[in-house]
Each structure stands twice: as C-alpha cells, then as structure tokens.
C-alpha cells in the first residue's frame, strides 16, 4: 500500500462533511448508508526507505506500453542515468551536479511523504513561528539539483489543437532551460482516457472503448510533442496497467486513513466536462457554460471524499507558502475558494465499466478527475523500468495547468495528496488561454487546416517562438495568423536571420571564413553578463515572454552594432584591421551566446547558428558569457534561417 505508516500519535476529530461547488448539495434527503471503515489495531512503523519494498510482494509488473518487465523494488539510491540527447543536434554535456544549498532545499519543498496519516498533522516549509505537529523525516537524497515538470494530461475525445500545443511548448522550454543549468529533469505529459464520453463515442463508432482511445492516442496525441519540438521523458496514458494499479493503491490508502465514506449523490452531471454542476454553473436555460449542452440528472450511491476535513489545513498551506500557486491572482482565486467553505465530493461513479475499479467496491470506478490527477505520481513509479522515481522527483514537482482546471489542481489535488500521506507539489502555475482567431487557414488545395498545422508553413521553431512571444505567460493571449506572419518576418527573419546571414557573410568576405580570437573590453561583456542573469531569473518566474525579450534586446543591440561599427568601412582601411577583427569577433561571439540562450525556445535554430559559426554544440548555460567563441575556419555564408513566406501562400 502506498503512503506513510499509520500513527496513533497524530489524531484529530474529523469535521462533518458538506457539499460544495462544483459538487453540489444533495437534492434529495440523504441517508448515511455506511460509515467509512477505519484501520485499527497495532501497526509496525516503517521507515520511508522501506516503503518501496512493500511493492516487491506484488512481483515484477508489466508495462504494457513498452512490453518490458518492471522490477518495482529497486534500491532507492541510484546514480543518475544519462539523459537522451535533446531534439536539437547541440548537446548538453554531463557535468558534476552541485550540492544543494539552503535555497535549493527551500525550492524543493519537503519530502514526498508526510509524517503520519492524520489529516491535521502536516509539515510545510514556512516561517519559523508556524505551528508544527512534528518534523517529518527527510529522505536521504543524492546531492544534485532536480526539476520535475508536468503538463495536464489531455482529453482524447478530439484531436490536438493550438491550446494543447501551447502548454506543451511552454513546458518543454522550461525543462530544456533547466537542463542547460545542470539540473536533472523529468518532463511528463500524456492523455486522460477514462472519461465516460469516450465510452459513448466508441459505441457510436461501433468499437470497444480501448480500441477507440488507442486509435486516437497513437494517431494524434502521442505524436503531438514531436510536432511542436518537445521531448518529454514519459508519455503516460491513464489506460496503462501501471497507472490503474497505482490509482487503486492511492485511493485505498485514503480509504484506510478514514477519509472516504459511502453516501447517495443526486444532482446534475456534465458528461463533456466530466464534472458535477450546480445551477449557478449553468446558463439561464440550464446549459453548461462551456459546452452549451444540458447536464444529465444522476442519482446513485457513491463513495465520497471528505474534502471538508482539509479546509483549515489547505488554508495553512496557502498562508505558509504564498508561492504555492502562481501567478498571484490565481493564488488569490484558489485561496478564496477554499476560504468560502469546502464540501465533500463524490470520488466514484456507479454503473460504468470503463475506468479504474474502486478496489473495495469493484462495481464502481474511480471518478475520472481523481484518476487523472493521480497520474503525476503514478508515472514516477513505472516510467523507467525497475525504478521508482518518486523519491527523486516528487519533492521538486511543478505542475503547468490551464485556468479552467484550477480548482481540481489547486484545491482537490493537494487535499487528496494529504489524505493519502503525500507532500503536495512544490508549485502549480496556472496559465491563460492562447486564443487563435476564428479564421481557419486553408491551403491552396482547399484543405482546411487547424492553427497547429502552421508548422508546415513556418516551421516548428517559429510556432514555439510565437507561443512564447504572443502574450505574457499566465495571461490570455489573442493570437492570429496575421500576427504570427508579421513576427516571423520582422523578428525571426529580419532581426535574427539577417544578423546571422550578414555576420557569416562578412567573416567570409573580410577574413576568408576564419574567426580569430579577439576578445577585448567590449560593451558586450556587460550585456551578456546581464543576459545570463535575466533569463534564468525570469524563467524561474515562468515569464517566458520576458526572458525571450531579454534575449531580443541583445539581438537588437548586435544589429545596431553592425550599423555603428560598419565593418565594410573598416575593411577599406588597413590600419583598422584590429578593429575589424574585434568587430567581427563581437558579432560572432554575441550570436554564439544568443544561440545558447535561445536553445530552449528554438532548439533547431540554435543548433544551426552554432554550426554556421563553427562552434561547439555545448549548450551549458555557462556559455552565455563574453569571449567564449573559439577560433574557427571554413565559415560559409549561412543559408536563411527563416525563408520568406508570402502571406498569400500562408492564408490562401
């Protein structure tokens, strides 16, 4: 069983349950069917390091996605394995990991398990004066910095669109940057397949649900990361055997801890949202605000999670960790929801064969949202054959989510974790929506294409650039094909592409394709030093557009430098040969540093710039500094990085 050992030292009366939006009050008189069973008796306390050994009793497990046998009882302390190379041809070398500082420990949060089963005994990092029940034992971790980032898992009832690409691109940028800084990273994405609407769609298609979701995932969803240049470490499917097994262990732990009871639910349920609805969440005509469909009335016996018991604990979490949810206005939204009163919600659905069976009541399945949320933990138990990665990566878990799923992630998920005995994630960032104009773009052949297919016209890097550039991450962004085209021409084509072309052409013309070391007291020393500080600081705050703007400031400065120094004039005066060398070196060195800084955003473009300059493919962040460009020869005039696209072609 997953979770910490029971403890008789931490007990507290359990508040009575109430019902709240989006899980409404019972419309019928409720009769308490059965009190939840609690685990009693004598228990042997297990140290955290012993927990994975409990899994060995299950024997080797099969990961159906890879057809490999998993030994789920490995030694916890392993040497970090080398990561596969990034999508770009440039490399990030394996380097000695720095020891954790006090700032690193604050960033990572506390251990992945809490000290006991009680809902009220939880230790959160915070001010020294904060009340603490007891200090939880910190697991012994190798001394290295880690970073774990997740996207939401996506519904498979339709094909991917620009909104899915937006989150996936943002996550990939953040993870690539952390790798450049020397962190060991883990990047998770995947699909949510256990929704009841998939059963209905499969019935309409005349196939079984598994065949239906398999076709959608393998044809459309699994290829999505590669279509936008992303390289996740694992693609989870909630139909995976490993996920089903872990979800059952997780909810069983909550049940054993006394936080689940049986009751009757009667109310409205939106199948499209997979969410219980109250009247204030509907239009005046009684339709779902998001889908415009009429929710169904259901009345069934379910198992309920005692969310109300965690209200004060969640408020304390938010007060002690003001950066738990970002941006600030999303933090305020989540905390206000908690402060308004939490009510218990249905954790199961009856009469539905598709999903994860409730372990103590196989006639019911786990509510799809609970099942989906658990993926962030379950993936770590079977993503790498023979390894349990929870100890390494759960203390540094960061979630990227859209604003429409805030309450599930920022309220219900931490409560479920605490109920099962886990620490909450380190941080949750809530982003807005990237709204593409209603106008669909069509090819000259007449085929209608979705915005995601703009990569066929402009390239993957251009879409990645635009997703990060169009709006401050966290706010809604209004995107359009015209705006993408304008930025492609002006910023990518003119600012960056022309700078690379001009610089390499001048090196060929004036120095026969050679770069000679000519570092001096250049103004770019300070500019690149500032760039090396600004980009990490802004990306640590999820400010993707702000970090990209800091890079573009240097690109514009390099373009001005070309005009101010006028190498074509210096080449006419033999007495200014040294000045010409310095000028060409500054341009090459600035572009090399810019390429490294841009590698997280534009991996293919960054690699092409480094190759054009005859430089190493090392993307380590230390390279964003002045004077690191090595001597090179055989430089040729670079081909255009961003070939011209006629607007008529793009929208015809």
Wavefront OBJ file of the C-alpha trace (Angstrom):
o trace
v 0.000 0.000 0.000
v 1.355 3.424 -0.941
v 1.634 6.090 1.733
v 3.193 6.555 5.138
v 2.708 4.208 8.061
v -0.172 4.794 10.445
v 0.468 6.771 13.566
v -1.503 6.859 16.751
v 0.353 9.961 17.847
v -1.478 12.303 15.499
v -5.233 12.277 15.863
v -7.930 14.860 15.489
v -11.706 14.904 15.297
v -12.929 14.820 11.721
v -15.274 17.684 10.763
v -18.577 16.644 9.307
v -18.856 16.725 5.524
v -20.660 19.359 3.491
v -21.209 19.632 -0.250
v -19.942 22.487 -2.372
v -19.471 23.627 -5.976
v -18.614 22.046 -8.330
v -20.001 19.156 -6.258
v -23.488 20.394 -5.251
v -25.678 19.745 -2.201
v -27.805 16.666 -2.300
v -31.115 17.395 -3.965
v -32.742 14.505 -2.124
v -32.717 13.686 1.536
v -29.502 11.872 2.249
v -29.354 8.721 4.242
v -25.987 7.781 5.535
v -25.535 4.277 4.169
v -22.457 3.155 5.996
v -19.758 4.767 7.986
v -16.329 4.511 6.480
v -14.200 1.735 7.812
v -11.095 2.823 9.645
v -7.910 0.898 10.068
v -7.388 -0.031 13.681
v -5.085 -2.224 15.677
v -1.380 -2.449 16.139
v 0.878 -1.455 13.265
v 4.600 -1.665 12.803
v 6.100 1.669 11.776
v 8.103 1.527 8.565
v 10.868 3.920 7.688
v 10.339 5.731 4.326
v 13.198 3.821 2.753
v 11.270 0.590 3.420
v 8.163 1.647 1.510
v 9.291 0.614 -1.973
v 9.992 -2.849 -0.606
v 6.306 -3.293 0.025
v 5.867 -3.343 -3.739
v 8.164 -6.298 -4.139
v 5.409 -8.502 -2.773
v 3.471 -7.772 -5.956
v 6.279 -9.238 -8.035
v 7.609 -7.835 -11.321
v 4.978 -5.831 -13.158
v 4.404 -5.470 -16.854
v 4.449 -2.107 -18.543
v 2.142 -2.714 -21.464
v 3.324 0.400 -23.279
v 6.864 -0.904 -23.602
v 6.336 -4.669 -23.115
v 9.182 -4.649 -20.628
v 9.189 -6.247 -17.214
v 9.463 -3.809 -14.330
v 11.120 -4.702 -11.058
v 9.384 -2.300 -8.730
v 11.604 -2.872 -5.728
v 14.936 -1.324 -6.770
v 17.495 0.292 -4.487
v 16.428 3.864 -3.880
v 19.834 5.440 -4.175
v 20.945 5.163 -7.771
v 23.431 7.113 -9.743
v 21.544 9.416 -12.122
v 21.333 7.921 -15.577
v 22.401 9.971 -18.556
v 19.513 11.689 -20.320
v 18.910 11.165 -24.022
v 20.064 13.984 -26.254
v 17.717 16.874 -26.862
v 15.860 17.227 -30.140
v 18.418 19.724 -31.418
v 21.755 18.374 -32.543
v 23.527 20.519 -29.995
v 24.428 18.704 -26.824
v 24.306 19.354 -23.118
v 27.291 17.605 -21.536
v 27.032 15.523 -18.384
v 28.547 17.565 -15.592
v 29.012 17.197 -11.871
v 25.857 18.244 -10.091
v 26.216 20.976 -7.497
v 25.425 20.213 -3.878
v 22.108 21.528 -2.638
v 22.207 24.868 -0.948
v 19.664 26.127 1.550
v 17.940 27.905 -1.360
v 17.758 24.616 -3.278
v 16.194 22.894 -0.302
v 13.648 25.672 0.049
v 12.898 25.365 -3.651
v 12.428 21.611 -3.456
v 9.965 21.657 -0.579
v 9.937 18.868 1.937
v 10.000 15.109 1.458
v 7.476 13.278 -0.682
v 5.744 11.591 2.233
v 4.186 13.192 5.283
v 4.983 12.088 8.803
v 1.712 10.327 9.530
v -1.787 9.547 8.309
v -3.606 12.265 10.152
v -5.279 14.970 8.108
v -4.132 17.637 10.516
v -0.505 16.674 11.047
v 1.363 18.128 8.107
v 4.637 19.973 7.942
v 5.004 22.756 5.420
v 8.113 24.874 4.928
v 7.399 28.318 6.201
v 8.169 30.835 8.890
v 9.832 29.505 11.990
v 6.882 30.529 14.103
v 4.387 28.440 12.116
v 2.744 25.705 14.187
v 4.171 22.253 13.524
v 2.925 18.917 14.781
v 6.165 17.036 14.258
v 9.144 17.088 11.955
v 8.791 14.586 9.121
v 11.828 12.541 8.318
v 13.673 13.818 5.240
v 14.687 11.102 2.831
v 18.362 10.736 2.027
v 18.798 12.127 -1.487
v 21.861 12.246 -3.707
v 23.314 15.741 -3.670
v 22.099 17.062 -7.012
v 19.529 19.543 -8.243
v 16.398 18.152 -9.871
v 13.370 19.556 -11.654
v 10.096 17.750 -12.400
v 7.540 19.425 -14.665
v 4.153 18.181 -15.858
v 1.558 19.313 -18.346
v -2.084 18.425 -17.779
v -2.997 15.127 -19.387
v -5.245 15.848 -22.312
v -8.714 14.508 -23.086
v -8.645 12.316 -26.184
v -12.198 12.930 -27.334
v -10.901 15.161 -30.151
v -7.675 15.896 -31.996
v -4.991 18.257 -30.612
v -5.299 21.982 -31.207
v -3.251 25.094 -30.519
v -4.218 25.156 -26.824
v -2.660 21.761 -26.223
v 0.423 22.805 -28.185
v 0.686 25.980 -26.078
v 1.080 24.179 -22.758
v 3.361 21.506 -24.210
v 5.659 24.103 -25.804
v 5.852 26.160 -22.615
v 6.718 23.111 -20.535
v 9.393 21.995 -22.984
v 11.013 25.447 -22.933
v 11.198 25.428 -19.134
v 12.611 21.901 -18.945
v 15.221 22.466 -21.653
v 16.398 25.594 -19.848
v 16.713 23.767 -16.524
v 18.822 21.098 -18.229
v 21.100 23.824 -19.568
v 21.630 24.959 -15.983
v 22.740 21.459 -14.970
v 19.539 20.136 -13.402
v 18.487 16.527 -13.764
v 14.993 16.902 -15.203
v 11.877 14.834 -15.753
v 9.169 16.046 -18.124
v 5.762 14.337 -18.144
v 2.815 14.660 -20.494
v 0.117 12.268 -21.667
v -3.560 11.546 -22.156
v -6.673 11.206 -19.995
v -8.637 8.301 -21.464
v -11.068 7.074 -18.797
v -13.844 9.589 -19.427
v -17.379 8.274 -19.840
v -17.788 10.279 -23.048
v -15.200 8.009 -24.658
v -17.481 5.064 -23.986
v -20.350 6.811 -25.754
v -18.175 7.853 -28.680
v -16.861 4.287 -29.005
v -20.403 2.936 -29.043
v -21.307 5.362 -31.816
v -18.237 4.251 -33.751
v -19.105 0.588 -33.231
v -15.844 -0.311 -31.445
v -14.846 -1.077 -27.883
v -13.544 1.853 -25.758
v -9.930 0.630 -25.675
v -9.723 0.359 -29.456
v -11.328 3.787 -29.761
v -8.835 5.549 -27.473
v -5.856 3.592 -28.821
v -6.514 4.879 -32.318
v -6.874 8.477 -31.154
v -3.784 8.417 -28.949
v -1.424 6.711 -31.357
v -2.573 8.642 -34.434
v -2.897 12.114 -32.919
v -1.865 12.557 -29.292
v 1.387 10.664 -28.911
v 2.831 12.494 -31.969
v 1.843 15.911 -30.540
v 5.080 16.623 -28.592
v 7.264 15.905 -31.614
v 5.052 18.086 -33.796
v 5.967 21.076 -31.610
v 9.595 20.103 -30.971
v 9.024 18.869 -27.411
v 10.829 15.891 -25.897
v 9.040 14.582 -22.783
v 10.692 11.873 -20.718
v 7.485 9.872 -20.491
v 4.083 9.858 -22.152
v 1.517 8.497 -19.716
v -1.825 7.015 -20.669
v -4.426 6.560 -17.957
v -5.265 3.209 -19.516
v -1.759 1.982 -18.618
v -1.784 -1.016 -16.274
v 0.819 0.697 -14.095
v -1.408 3.741 -13.693
v -4.503 1.674 -12.839
v -2.574 -0.247 -10.206
v -1.217 2.886 -8.567
v -4.596 4.697 -8.561
v -6.111 1.759 -6.707
v -3.311 1.831 -4.142
v -3.679 5.592 -3.766
v -7.447 5.633 -3.136
v -7.176 2.562 -0.930
v -4.718 4.485 1.246
v -7.178 7.372 1.546
v -9.938 4.911 2.403
v -7.784 3.178 5.026
v -6.939 6.578 6.507
v -10.651 7.219 7.117
v -11.278 9.973 4.579
v -13.793 8.146 2.368
v -17.382 7.195 3.178
v -20.433 5.928 1.299
v -23.434 8.120 0.528
v -26.015 8.913 -2.145
v -25.442 11.569 -4.791
v -28.317 13.194 -6.637
v -27.727 16.114 -8.958
v -26.541 17.330 -12.357
v -23.517 15.990 -14.202
v -21.970 17.338 -17.420
v -20.527 14.447 -19.387
v -18.475 16.780 -21.612
v -16.829 18.404 -18.584
v -16.843 15.154 -16.571
v -17.932 17.429 -13.715
v -20.810 17.737 -11.278
v -22.670 21.015 -11.755
v -24.718 23.403 -9.628
v -27.368 25.737 -11.018
v -25.078 28.751 -10.704
v -22.641 26.989 -13.062
v -25.261 26.821 -15.821
v -26.820 29.295 -18.236
v -30.335 30.641 -17.542
v -31.524 27.878 -19.886
v -29.808 25.237 -17.756
v -26.955 24.552 -20.178
v -23.249 24.035 -19.459
v -21.452 27.372 -19.770
v -18.516 25.808 -21.613
v -20.154 23.234 -23.863
v -23.711 24.521 -24.268
v -25.113 21.072 -23.509
v -27.742 20.103 -20.952
v -26.276 18.276 -17.939
v -27.749 14.923 -17.020
v -29.574 14.258 -13.764
v -27.987 11.358 -11.937
v -28.849 9.695 -8.657
v -26.537 6.971 -7.470
v -24.772 5.542 -4.471
v -21.134 6.723 -4.459
v -18.065 6.860 -2.291
v -17.323 10.381 -1.085
v -14.040 12.058 -0.238
v -14.084 14.083 2.975
v -12.742 17.310 1.441
v -14.275 19.426 4.196
v -11.806 17.939 6.692
v -8.922 19.645 4.902
v -10.143 23.239 4.729
v -8.042 24.626 7.568
v -5.035 22.598 6.532
v -5.219 23.935 2.978
v -5.582 27.493 4.230
v -2.495 26.992 6.360
v -0.651 25.622 3.337
v -1.540 28.696 1.283
v -0.614 31.091 4.088
v 2.767 29.454 4.722
v 3.638 29.075 1.048
v 2.492 32.158 -0.872
v 4.265 30.885 -3.998
v 2.442 27.534 -3.977
v 0.159 28.755 -6.771
v 1.267 31.317 -9.358
v 0.504 33.935 -10.653
v -0.664 35.824 -7.564
v -4.179 36.436 -8.830
v -4.643 32.697 -9.348
v -3.353 32.084 -5.822
v -5.984 34.518 -4.540
v -8.677 32.782 -6.579
v -7.822 29.351 -5.190
v -7.472 30.538 -1.603
v -10.787 32.389 -1.763
v -12.482 29.240 -2.979
v -11.076 27.319 -0.009
v -11.966 30.051 2.467
v -15.546 30.063 1.167
v -16.046 26.571 2.544
v -15.225 23.133 1.205
v -17.736 20.344 0.876
v -17.211 16.660 0.306
v -17.374 15.299 -3.225
v -18.102 12.027 -4.933
v -14.938 10.057 -5.555
v -16.587 7.283 -7.559
v -19.143 6.609 -10.291
v -21.567 3.699 -10.317
v -22.720 1.599 -13.247
v -19.801 2.473 -15.527
v -17.451 -0.331 -16.594
v -14.830 1.990 -18.134
v -12.218 3.317 -15.737
v -10.265 2.265 -12.659
v -12.326 -0.047 -10.406
v -12.670 1.068 -6.787
v -10.546 -1.556 -5.000
v -13.002 -2.256 -2.153
v -16.087 -1.919 -4.391
v -15.302 -3.132 -7.936
v -18.834 -2.352 -9.113
v -17.819 1.327 -9.130
v -14.966 3.162 -10.853
v -12.834 5.999 -9.530
v -14.149 9.422 -10.595
v -12.237 10.334 -13.743
v -10.843 13.587 -12.326
v -9.363 11.813 -9.300
v -7.963 9.129 -11.586
v -6.447 11.812 -13.850
v -4.838 13.860 -11.090
v -3.006 10.843 -9.698
v -1.052 10.493 -12.968
v 1.556 12.977 -11.742
v 2.574 10.442 -9.089
v 1.768 7.170 -10.809
v 4.032 7.914 -13.774
v 7.050 8.109 -11.490
v 6.504 4.524 -10.356
v 6.768 2.882 -13.784
v 8.196 5.402 -16.285
v 11.644 3.816 -16.081
v 11.738 0.035 -15.882
v 12.883 -1.178 -12.494
v 12.923 2.271 -10.884
v 10.671 4.209 -8.533
v 11.367 7.889 -9.172
v 9.108 9.372 -6.507
v 11.895 9.931 -4.005
v 13.997 11.710 -6.591
v 11.425 13.870 -8.348
v 8.231 14.276 -6.325
v 9.813 16.800 -3.881
v 10.522 19.055 -6.895
v 7.220 18.591 -8.743
v 5.903 21.581 -10.699
v 2.547 21.487 -12.499
v 1.588 23.610 -15.523
v -2.195 23.843 -15.914
v -4.795 25.920 -17.716
v -7.038 28.286 -15.796
v -10.122 26.159 -16.446
v -8.855 23.331 -14.215
v -7.602 25.467 -11.331
v -9.898 24.113 -8.594
v -9.166 20.494 -9.359
v -5.404 21.052 -9.167
v -5.125 23.780 -6.553
v -7.784 22.579 -4.091
v -8.828 18.953 -4.602
v -5.413 17.577 -5.600
v -3.461 18.827 -2.564
v -6.250 17.590 -0.285
v -6.159 14.145 -1.873
v -2.376 14.031 -1.508
v -2.520 14.964 2.152
v -5.231 12.385 2.740
v -3.051 9.676 1.173
v 0.002 10.777 3.134
v 1.989 12.578 0.441
v 3.530 16.012 0.338
v 1.888 18.488 -2.016
v 3.721 19.518 -5.212
v 6.335 22.245 -4.983
v 4.451 24.657 -7.237
v 1.473 24.996 -9.556
v 1.491 27.572 -12.337
v -1.852 28.480 -13.898
v -1.673 29.902 -17.401
v -4.311 31.586 -19.513
v -5.604 30.548 -22.882
v -3.949 31.138 -26.237
v -6.901 32.076 -28.388
v -6.393 31.741 -32.118
v -8.672 33.789 -34.343
v -11.857 32.176 -35.588
v -10.438 32.337 -39.092
v -9.138 28.955 -40.146
v -6.257 28.837 -42.572
v -6.588 26.805 -45.746
v -4.013 25.515 -48.184
v -4.237 26.309 -51.862
v -5.592 22.808 -52.387
v -8.643 23.824 -50.403
v -7.954 21.606 -47.394
v -8.840 23.329 -44.124
v -6.087 23.136 -41.543
v -6.022 23.953 -37.860
v -3.606 26.541 -36.415
v -1.284 23.796 -35.157
v -0.581 22.887 -38.781
v 1.042 26.270 -39.314
v 4.265 24.401 -38.559
v 4.057 23.041 -42.102
v 4.294 26.612 -43.391
v 6.520 28.403 -40.895
v 8.347 25.554 -39.167
v 8.308 24.210 -35.610
v 10.666 26.822 -34.158
v 8.507 29.648 -35.473
v 5.430 28.277 -33.702
v 7.420 27.791 -30.488
v 8.692 31.363 -30.726
v 5.212 32.736 -31.302
v 3.659 30.761 -28.443
v 6.228 32.236 -26.034
v 6.155 35.715 -27.554
v 2.488 36.489 -28.135
v 1.481 37.130 -24.515
v 2.869 37.106 -21.008
v 2.591 33.533 -19.820
v -0.221 33.364 -17.290
v -2.454 35.828 -19.114
v -4.775 35.135 -22.025
v -3.235 35.752 -25.420
v -5.015 36.828 -28.598
v -3.246 35.156 -31.480
v -3.817 35.319 -35.201
v -2.225 34.031 -38.377
v -1.508 37.606 -39.471
v 0.324 38.366 -36.222
v 2.347 35.172 -36.468
v 3.336 36.057 -40.036
v 4.347 39.594 -39.072
v 6.534 38.415 -36.180
v 8.038 35.694 -38.345
v 9.107 38.243 -40.941
v 10.166 41.047 -38.600
v 11.670 39.373 -35.539
v 12.772 35.947 -36.736
v 13.571 36.751 -40.368
v 14.932 40.291 -40.105
v 16.255 40.643 -36.551
v 17.812 37.199 -36.097
v 18.004 35.544 -39.514
v 19.526 38.527 -41.304
v 22.001 39.085 -38.464
v 23.335 35.547 -38.849
v 23.470 35.862 -42.634
v 25.266 39.241 -42.543
v 27.740 38.168 -39.875
v 28.806 34.963 -41.610
v 28.950 36.702 -44.989
v 31.284 39.400 -43.592
v 33.505 36.769 -41.981
v 33.787 35.067 -45.371
v 34.381 38.304 -47.280
v 36.794 40.094 -44.959
v 38.555 37.197 -43.158
v 38.298 34.327 -45.659
v 35.934 32.369 -43.446
v 38.084 32.497 -40.297
v 37.135 33.601 -36.804
v 40.172 34.801 -34.877
v 40.015 35.222 -31.086
v 39.901 38.963 -30.476
v 38.295 39.455 -27.095
v 38.709 42.948 -25.701
v 36.999 45.392 -23.371
v 33.821 45.075 -25.409
v 30.450 46.592 -24.442
v 29.019 43.101 -24.906
v 30.786 41.851 -21.788
v 28.241 43.619 -19.630
v 25.321 42.871 -21.959
v 25.953 39.128 -21.970
v 26.575 39.082 -18.233
v 23.201 40.714 -17.728
v 21.563 38.297 -20.182
v 22.965 35.321 -18.260
v 21.286 36.637 -15.094
v 17.977 37.855 -16.520
v 16.862 34.808 -18.468
v 17.106 32.301 -15.579
v 15.509 34.757 -13.176
v 12.545 35.319 -15.479
v 12.089 31.680 -16.397
v 12.119 30.773 -12.700
v 9.050 33.014 -12.528
v 7.522 31.347 -15.633
v 7.934 34.628 -17.535
v 8.595 33.062 -20.921
v 7.912 36.240 -22.872
v 10.040 38.356 -20.520
v 13.024 36.028 -20.838
v 12.625 35.976 -24.610
v 12.515 39.769 -24.674
v 15.800 39.887 -22.725
v 17.377 37.786 -25.477
v 15.898 40.009 -28.170
v 17.380 43.083 -26.506
v 20.838 41.617 -27.212
v 19.858 40.695 -30.783
v 18.759 44.280 -31.453
v 21.966 45.551 -29.871
v 24.035 43.347 -32.170
v 22.138 44.688 -35.186
v 22.835 48.268 -34.102
v 26.467 47.312 -33.564
v 26.753 46.274 -37.215
v 25.492 49.666 -38.350
v 27.572 51.647 -35.867
v 30.846 49.808 -36.493
v 30.290 49.476 -40.274
v 32.726 46.597 -40.957
v 32.570 47.357 -44.685
v 34.172 50.697 -43.963
v 36.765 49.268 -41.555
v 37.806 46.753 -44.229
v 38.835 49.614 -46.505
v 41.472 50.904 -44.035
v 44.424 48.590 -43.346
v 45.216 50.488 -40.145
v 41.870 49.391 -38.711
v 42.439 45.671 -39.177
v 42.464 45.008 -35.433
v 39.253 46.978 -35.016
v 37.650 44.904 -37.768
v 38.781 41.700 -36.061
v 37.229 42.857 -32.791
v 34.001 43.844 -34.508
v 33.593 40.529 -36.318
v 34.539 38.624 -33.177
v 31.975 40.527 -31.107
v 29.262 39.726 -33.639
v 30.174 36.032 -33.783
v 30.551 35.805 -30.014
v 27.271 37.593 -29.391
v 25.449 35.281 -31.793
v 27.004 32.223 -30.153
v 25.805 33.365 -26.718
v 22.364 34.243 -28.122
v 22.103 30.786 -29.701
v 22.713 29.126 -26.327
v 20.208 31.411 -24.623
v 17.653 30.669 -27.377
v 18.214 26.907 -27.385
v 15.299 26.220 -25.045
v 12.949 28.198 -27.286
v 14.342 27.432 -30.747
v 16.332 24.187 -30.466
v 16.768 23.603 -34.198
v 17.659 27.231 -34.941
v 20.169 27.397 -32.085
v 21.965 24.340 -33.412
v 22.102 25.792 -36.926
v 23.626 29.049 -35.652
v 26.354 27.234 -33.720
v 27.165 25.081 -36.759
v 27.274 28.154 -39.011
v 29.812 29.745 -36.664
v 31.920 26.589 -36.380
v 31.352 26.390 -32.639
v 30.881 23.605 -30.141
v 27.417 22.142 -29.667
v 27.729 22.591 -25.885
v 24.525 24.249 -24.612
v 25.556 24.582 -20.955
v 24.329 27.885 -19.551
v 27.858 28.935 -18.607
v 28.342 29.577 -22.319
v 26.148 32.677 -22.114
v 29.159 34.875 -21.466
v 31.536 37.063 -23.420
v 34.719 35.749 -25.020
v 33.833 32.033 -25.229
v 33.919 31.818 -29.035
v 36.753 29.609 -30.233
v 38.884 30.146 -33.335
v 37.260 28.614 -36.398
v 37.856 28.396 -40.108
v 35.875 27.290 -43.124
v 32.944 29.526 -42.205
v 30.500 29.909 -45.100
v 27.703 32.386 -45.625
v 24.724 30.929 -43.768
v 21.577 29.907 -45.583
v 18.485 31.867 -44.490
v 17.266 30.602 -41.139
v 13.713 31.717 -41.837
v 12.921 31.698 -45.548
v 10.414 34.250 -46.731
v 6.784 33.115 -46.678
v 4.339 35.050 -48.797
v 1.244 35.963 -46.799
v -0.942 34.954 -49.731
v 0.581 31.472 -49.584
v 0.009 31.203 -45.866
v -3.662 32.119 -45.943
v -4.687 31.048 -49.448
l 1 2 3 4 5 6 7 8 9 10 11 12 13 14 15 16 17 18 19 20 21 22 23 24 25 26 27 28 29 30 31 32 33 34 35 36 37 38 39 40 41 42 43 44 45 46 47 48 49 50 51 52 53 54 55 56 57 58 59 60 61 62 63 64 65 66 67 68 69 70 71 72 73 74 75 76 77 78 79 80 81 82 83 84 85 86 87 88 89 90 91 92 93 94 95 96 97 98 99 100 101 102 103 104 105 106 107 108 109 110 111 112 113 114 115 116 117 118 119 120 121 122 123 124 125 126 127 128 129 130 131 132 133 134 135 136 137 138 139 140 141 142 143 144 145 146 147 148 149 150 151 152 153 154 155 156 157 158 159 160 161 162 163 164 165 166 167 168 169 170 171 172 173 174 175 176 177 178 179 180 181 182 183 184 185 186 187 188 189 190 191 192 193 194 195 196 197 198 199 200 201 202 203 204 205 206 207 208 209 210 211 212 213 214 215 216 217 218 219 220 221 222 223 224 225 226 227 228 229 230 231 232 233 234 235 236 237 238 239 240 241 242 243 244 245 246 247 248 249 250 251 252 253 254 255 256 257 258 259 260 261 262 263 264 265 266 267 268 269 270 271 272 273 274 275 276 277 278 279 280 281 282 283 284 285 286 287 288 289 290 291 292 293 294 295 296 297 298 299 300 301 302 303 304 305 306 307 308 309 310 311 312 313 314 315 316 317 318 319 320 321 322 323 324 325 326 327 328 329 330 331 332 333 334 335 336 337 338 339 340 341 342 343 344 345 346 347 348 349 350 351 352 353 354 355 356 357 358 359 360 361 362 363 364 365 366 367 368 369 370 371 372 373 374 375 376 377 378 379 380 381 382 383 384 385 386 387 388 389 390 391 392 393 394 395 396 397 398 399 400 401 402 403 404 405 406 407 408 409 410 411 412 413 414 415 416 417 418 419 420 421 422 423 424 425 426 427 428 429 430 431 432 433 434 435 436 437 438 439 440 441 442 443 444 445 446 447 448 449 450 451 452 453 454 455 456 457 458 459 460 461 462 463 464 465 466 467 468 469 470 471 472 473 474 475 476 477 478 479 480 481 482 483 484 485 486 487 488 489 490 491 492 493 494 495 496 497 498 499 500 501 502 503 504 505 506 507 508 509 510 511 512 513 514 515 516 517 518 519 520 521 522 523 524 525 526 527 528 529 530 531 532 533 534 535 536 537 538 539 540 541 542 543 544 545 546 547 548 549 550 551 552 553 554 555 556 557 558 559 560 561 562 563 564 565 566 567 568 569 570 571 572 573 574 575 576 577 578 579 580 581 582 583 584 585 586 587 588 589 590 591 592 593 594 595 596 597 598 599 600 601 602 603 604 605 606 607 608 609 610 611 612 613 614 615 616 617 618 619 620 621 622 623 624 625 626 627 628 629 630 631 632 633 634 635 636 637 638 639 640 641 642 643 644 645 646 647 648 649 650 651 652
